[in-house]
Amino acid sequence: MKTAITELFGIDVPILAFTHCRDVVAAVTKAGGMGVLGAVAHSPEQLEIDLDWIETEVHGRPYGVDLIVPAKYAGSDAGGYTLDDIRKLIPAEHVAYVDDILRRYDVPPLSKDEPGRGTLGRGGGESSVAPFSASQADPLLEIALAHRPSLVVNALGPPPAHMIERVKQEGRLLGALAGKAQHAQRHVNVGVDVIIAQGAEAGGHTGEIGSMVLIPEIVDAVAPVPVLGAGGIGRGRQMAAAMALGAQGVWCGSVWLTTEEAETHPVVKQKFLAATSSDTVRSRSRTGKPARQLRTAWTDEWDDPTTPQPLGMPLQPILVAEAIARIDRAAYRPGSGAEKLANYFVGQIVGTMNETKTSAQVVFDMIDEFIETVQSLARQLED
């Protein structure tokens, strides 16, 4: 299969898999697509370990790394807040509200040695770096560039100038996500090589424009820069639709969350397998920016207009990080309140993610259905 994306990266099929799981990255890459490791939650040490492992597994095949460096976030005008700065800005009523949620759903505290404890830092913290900031992402960028990813992607806004310079210096390609045509144009103007046109159906941080409208708008706005369609794509028919709209390939994220290799929390994975496409919501409850995720008691609590509303990025993720760690640990108890709260980012494609497969099988099934769809359209034209 030959498109601008397969030619650019030397891959067999134009399917890029965004995932936080190194096993999925390797499996999709070996199946002929290209895995892209979402590194925002990685420590520098863990990213080093995972990239070494991926490169051992893929034997020189191309893969990518995705970072989150937002163009604008709380405190960015002053160079970015430290965690101590953030602690002073989080209102006491928000802290009390999170405590109230955990109390009402009977979510026990973490022990003093468990990961995630003390993230809000009421008694001090182990790190001074704020999440979703350049200070957090820059060390990860340097580790990525010390390895051999073919593509480095920024997931929120235009890549900062120093990020562009470093990626170009190392001879790598640069990608960025866009939810509007004007955002895509800005990306191209600063030197981005590949645009991911991400519709509102997608999991995680999204805009409000659906893929059917967004993809051709962005394709027209940035031509001849290649565009990947994203959002609501997890099957071959959807891949064919995206490419009929002008995309040169697809960027899929949610569909890997129920694969055999995925590290998705088992309770959340079961929720995904049972969910319909109506069971997601764009909510600021986890990161402070609108992000599509599974609707659960957690999102409902933050959607209540009579309670404190989510804070901006990066305040909200610091506020709720320990709470989410507590929920994830306690959710293993069947019927618990934590089980009702447990959720994760996922797109509307979740409605067809009702069977656990290997990541390679997802790739093969997508390509088979894509070929069948294109051949069916060709027959219609002949008739």
C-alpha positions in Angstrom: 0.0 0.0 0.0 1.5 3.3 -1.1 0.6 6.8 0.3 2.7 9.8 1.3 2.8 8.5 4.8 4.1 5.0 3.9 6.7 6.6 1.7 7.7 9.1 4.3 8.3 6.5 7.0 9.0 3.4 5.0 6.1 1.4 6.5 3.8 -1.1 4.8 0.4 0.3 5.9 -0.5 3.9 6.8 -1.8 3.1 10.3 -0.1 4.9 13.2 -1.0 3.7 16.7 -0.9 6.2 19.6 -0.5 4.3 22.9 1.0 4.5 26.3 2.0 0.9 26.2 5.3 -0.1 24.7 4.0 -3.6 23.9 1.4 -2.1 21.6 4.0 0.1 19.9 6.2 -2.9 19.1 3.3 -5.1 18.0 1.8 -2.5 15.6 5.2 -1.6 14.2 6.0 -5.3 13.5 2.6 -5.7 11.9 3.5 -3.1 9.3 2.1 0.1 10.8 3.9 2.4 13.2 3.5 2.6 16.9 3.8 6.0 18.7 4.6 5.9 22.4 2.7 8.4 24.5 5.4 9.5 27.0 3.6 12.2 29.0 3.2 9.9 32.1 6.8 8.5 31.8 9.6 9.5 34.1 12.9 10.1 32.3 14.2 6.8 33.7 11.1 4.8 32.5 11.2 6.4 29.1 14.9 5.3 28.7 13.9 1.8 29.6 10.9 1.6 27.3 12.7 3.1 24.3 15.6 0.7 24.7 13.1 -2.2 24.8 11.1 -1.0 21.8 14.2 -0.6 19.7 15.3 -4.2 20.6 11.9 -5.5 19.6 11.4 -3.7 16.3 14.8 -4.3 14.8 15.2 -0.9 13.1 11.6 -0.5 12.0 10.3 3.1 12.5 8.4 4.2 15.6 7.4 7.5 17.2 7.2 9.3 20.5 4.4 11.7 21.6 4.9 14.4 24.2 2.5 17.0 25.6 3.8 20.6 25.6 0.8 22.9 25.6 1.3 26.3 24.0 -0.7 27.9 26.9 -1.2 26.7 30.5 -1.5 28.2 33.9 1.7 30.2 34.8 3.3 29.8 31.3 3.6 33.5 30.9 5.9 33.6 34.0 7.9 30.6 32.8 5.7 27.9 34.2 4.7 27.2 37.8 6.5 24.8 40.1 4.6 22.3 42.2 5.0 24.7 45.2 3.4 27.5 43.1 0.5 25.2 42.2 -0.1 24.2 45.8 -0.7 27.8 46.7 -3.1 28.3 43.8 -5.4 25.3 44.5 -8.4 26.6 46.4 -9.2 24.9 49.7 -12.7 24.2 48.5 -11.4 22.1 45.6 -9.2 20.0 48.0 -12.2 19.5 50.2 -14.4 18.5 47.3 -12.0 15.8 46.1 -11.8 14.5 49.7 -15.6 14.5 49.8 -15.9 12.4 46.6 -13.4 9.9 47.9 -15.2 9.7 51.3 -18.7 9.3 49.8 -17.5 6.5 47.5 -15.5 4.9 50.3 -12.1 5.0 48.5 -9.3 4.2 51.1 -6.1 6.2 51.3 -2.8 4.9 49.9 -0.2 3.7 52.2 2.8 6.0 52.6 5.0 4.0 50.2 2.5 3.6 47.4 3.1 5.4 44.0 0.9 8.4 43.6 0.7 9.3 47.3 1.3 13.0 48.1 1.0 14.3 44.5 -0.9 17.3 45.7 1.9 17.8 48.2 0.1 18.9 51.3 3.3 18.2 53.2 5.8 18.8 50.4 6.6 17.0 47.2 9.2 14.9 45.6 9.5 17.0 42.4 9.3 20.7 41.6 8.3 20.2 38.0 4.7 20.8 37.0 2.9 18.3 34.7 2.0 19.2 31.1 4.8 21.8 31.0 8.0 22.4 29.0 10.0 21.8 32.2 8.5 18.3 32.4 8.7 17.5 28.6 12.2 18.8 27.8 14.1 16.0 29.6 11.8 13.5 27.9 12.5 15.1 24.5 16.2 14.8 25.0 15.9 11.1 25.9 13.7 10.5 22.9 16.2 12.2 20.6 19.1 10.1 22.0 17.2 7.1 20.6 16.0 6.5 17.1 12.3 7.5 16.8 11.4 8.6 13.2 8.6 10.9 14.4 8.2 13.2 17.4 4.7 14.5 18.0 3.4 17.4 20.2 -0.1 16.8 21.3 -1.3 20.2 22.5 -0.8 23.2 20.3 2.1 24.2 18.1 5.5 22.7 19.2 7.6 25.3 21.1 10.5 26.8 19.1 13.2 24.9 21.0 11.4 21.6 20.4 11.2 22.3 16.7 14.9 23.2 16.6 16.0 20.1 18.5 13.9 17.7 16.4 15.1 19.3 13.1 18.7 19.3 14.4 18.5 15.5 14.9 17.0 14.9 11.5 13.6 13.6 12.8 10.2 14.4 11.5 7.8 16.5 13.6 4.1 15.9 14.0 1.3 17.8 15.8 -2.4 17.4 16.4 -5.0 19.9 15.2 -8.7 20.3 15.9 -9.2 23.3 13.6 -7.9 24.2 10.2 -6.3 27.4 11.5 -4.4 25.3 14.1 -3.1 23.1 11.4 -1.9 26.1 9.4 0.0 27.4 12.4 1.7 24.0 12.8 2.8 24.0 9.2 4.0 27.6 9.4 6.4 26.7 12.3 7.8 23.6 10.5 5.6 20.7 11.4 6.0 17.8 8.8 2.9 15.8 9.5 -0.5 17.0 10.7 -2.9 14.8 12.7 -6.4 16.1 12.1 -8.2 15.0 15.2 -12.0 15.1 15.3 -14.2 15.5 18.3 -14.9 11.8 18.4 -11.4 11.0 19.5 -10.3 10.1 23.0 -8.2 12.5 25.1 -7.9 16.2 24.3 -10.1 17.1 21.4 -11.8 20.1 19.8 -15.5 20.3 18.9 -15.4 19.6 15.1 -16.2 16.1 13.9 -13.8 14.2 11.7 -16.1 14.1 8.6 -15.9 17.9 8.5 -12.4 18.5 9.9 -10.3 16.2 7.8 -11.0 17.7 4.4 -10.8 21.2 5.9 -7.3 20.5 7.2 -6.2 18.6 4.0 -7.2 21.7 1.9 -5.6 24.1 4.4 -2.1 22.5 4.5 -1.6 20.8 1.2 0.8 19.3 0.2 1.8 18.5 3.8 0.5 15.0 4.6 -2.4 14.6 7.0 -3.4 11.7 9.2 -7.1 11.3 10.0 -7.9 10.8 13.7 -11.0 10.5 15.8 -13.6 7.8 15.4 -11.3 5.5 13.4 -10.8 1.9 14.5 -12.1 -0.1 11.5 -11.2 -0.4 7.9 -14.4 1.4 6.7 -13.5 4.4 8.8 -9.9 4.3 7.5 -11.3 4.3 3.9 -13.6 7.2 4.7 -10.7 9.2 6.2 -8.5 8.6 3.1 -11.4 9.4 0.8 -11.5 12.7 2.6 -7.9 13.3 1.6 -5.9 11.9 4.6 -2.8 9.9 3.7 -3.2 7.6 6.6 -4.8 7.2 10.0 -3.8 7.9 13.6 -5.7 5.5 16.0 -5.5 5.6 19.8 -8.6 4.2 21.6 -8.8 1.0 19.6 -5.7 -0.4 21.3 -7.0 0.0 24.8 -8.8 -3.3 24.7 -6.1 -5.3 23.0 -4.3 -8.2 24.7 -1.1 -6.2 25.0 -2.8 -3.1 26.5 -1.9 -2.1 30.1 -5.4 -0.7 30.6 -6.7 -1.1 34.1 -8.7 -4.4 34.0 -11.9 -2.9 35.5 -11.7 0.0 33.0 -11.0 -2.5 30.1 -14.2 -4.4 31.0 -16.1 -1.1 31.0 -14.8 -0.3 27.6 -15.8 -3.7 26.3 -19.3 -3.2 27.5 -19.7 0.5 26.5 -21.6 2.0 23.7 -20.5 5.0 21.5 -22.8 7.2 23.7 -20.9 6.4 26.9 -18.2 9.0 26.6 -18.0 12.7 27.5 -15.7 15.6 27.0 -14.7 16.6 30.5 -12.1 18.8 32.2 -12.1 16.6 35.3 -8.7 14.8 34.7 -6.4 17.4 33.0 -8.1 20.8 33.2 -8.7 20.8 29.4 -11.6 19.2 27.6 -10.7 15.6 27.1 -13.0 12.8 25.9 -13.2 9.9 28.4 -15.6 7.2 29.6 -18.5 8.7 31.4 -18.6 7.4 35.0 -19.5 8.6 38.5 -16.2 10.6 38.4 -17.1 12.7 35.4 -20.7 13.1 36.7 -19.4 14.5 40.0 -17.3 17.2 38.2 -20.2 18.0 35.8 -22.5 19.0 38.7 -22.9 22.9 38.4 -23.5 23.2 42.2 -20.0 21.9 43.0 -16.5 23.3 42.4 -15.7 23.3 38.7 -12.4 21.8 37.3 -9.4 24.0 37.5 -7.1 24.8 34.5 -4.1 22.9 33.4 -1.8 22.1 35.2 -3.7 22.7 38.5 -6.4 20.1 37.9 -4.1 17.1 37.3 -2.1 18.0 40.4 -5.4 18.3 42.4 -6.7 14.9 41.3 -3.6 12.8 40.7 -3.5 11.1 44.1 -7.3 10.6 44.0 -7.1 8.8 40.7 -4.3 6.6 42.0 -6.5 5.7 45.0 -9.5 5.0 42.8 -7.4 2.8 40.4 -6.0 0.8 43.3 -9.4 0.4 45.1 -11.4 -0.4 41.9 -10.2 -4.0 41.9 -12.8 -4.6 44.6 -16.0 -5.7 42.8 -19.0 -3.5 43.6 -16.9 -0.9 45.4 -17.4 2.9 45.1 -14.1 3.1 43.4 -15.2 0.8 40.7 -18.1 3.3 39.9 -15.6 6.2 39.7 -12.9 4.4 37.6 -12.5 5.8 34.1 -10.0 6.6 31.4 -9.6 8.5 28.2 -11.4 6.9 25.3 -13.1 8.0 22.1 -16.6 7.2 20.7 -15.1 4.2 18.8 -15.5 2.5 22.2 -18.9 1.3 21.0 -17.2 -1.2 18.6 -14.3 -2.1 20.9 -16.3 -5.1 22.3 -13.8 -7.9 21.7 -10.2 -8.4 22.9 -7.7 -9.0 20.1 -4.0 -8.8 19.6 -2.8 -5.5 18.3 -1.5 -7.2 15.2 -5.0 -8.6 14.6 -6.5 -5.1 14.8 -4.1 -4.0 12.1 -4.9 -7.0 9.9 -8.6 -6.6 10.3 -8.5 -2.9 9.5 -6.6 -3.6 6.3 -8.9 -6.4 5.2 -12.0 -4.3 5.8 -10.3 -1.3 4.1 -9.6 -3.4 1.0 -13.1 -4.8 0.9 -14.5 -1.3 1.2 -12.4 0.2 -1.5 -13.1 -2.7 -3.8 -16.9 -2.4 -3.2 -16.7 1.3 -4.1 -14.8 0.4 -7.3 -17.4 -2.1 -8.3 -20.1 0.5 -7.8 -18.2 2.9 -10.1 -17.9 0.1 -12.7 -21.7 -0.6 -12.5 
